[in-house]
Amino acid sequence: MTIEQLDAAHHAKPFRPFRIHMADGSSVPVRHPEMLLRTPQGRTIVVATGEDHIEIIDLLLVTKLTFGNGRTRRSR
């Protein structure tokens, strides 16, 4: 997963909710663009997943993004 791929999904117009999948098999939903923050260096992202709950994720551990119907977003 690259920073550019994540940014493309995060800043898509119109925004489409997506799920971030990690190498350990877990996943985190991103339901709105304001729920995701990427650090300036790009290696760490923070996702608000519920009331008073966040996930801090190392981008190097992200394996793929999937959208509403489970399709994987692939780079061209």
N, C-alpha and C positions, 0 to 999 in steps of 0.2 A: 504494500500500500504506500502510495506517495502522498506528500503534502498537497500536490496539485490535484490529485484525485479527490481527496477529502474536501479541499476548497471548492472544487467544481460542484460537488453534491451540496455543500453547505450554502453556497451562494447562488444556486440555480434559481432561475426565474421562469415559471413559478416554482416555489420550493416544494419538493416532494419529501415527505417523511421517509427516513431510512433507518437501518439498523447497522451498527458497527459490530463486526465479528472479530473476536480475538483468538489467538493461537491456542488458548486453553479450552476453547469450545464455548466460552460464554459470549454473550452479546448484550449490547446496550442500545435502546431505541433513542433516536433523535426525532422528536415530534415537531419541533419548531426551530428555525435557525437561531433564535435567541437563547436556545437551551444548550448551545455548544460554544465553547471558547477555546481557541488555540493560542498557545504561548507564542511570543514573537520569534523564538528560535525554531518553533514548529515541531519539536519532538513530543511535547506533552499536550493533551487535550483534556478539557474538563466538560463533562456532560451532566446537566441537571436532569435527573430522572424522576423526580417526585418532590413533594413538599419536603424541604429541608434535607434532601438527599442528593449527593453528587457522586459521580464516578470520575476518578483521575486515571487517565490511560496513557501509557507510553505508546506513541504512534508506531514504533517498531514492532509492537506486538499485535497490531491490527492486520488481519489477513484479507478481509474483504468488506464491502458494503453491499447490503441488499435493500431493495426498495419494496413497496407495498405488496407485490405479488411474489416476492422471493427471488426475483431475478438479480443477478450480480451485475454491478456496474463495472465495466471493463474499459481500460484505456484503449485508445485507437492506435 
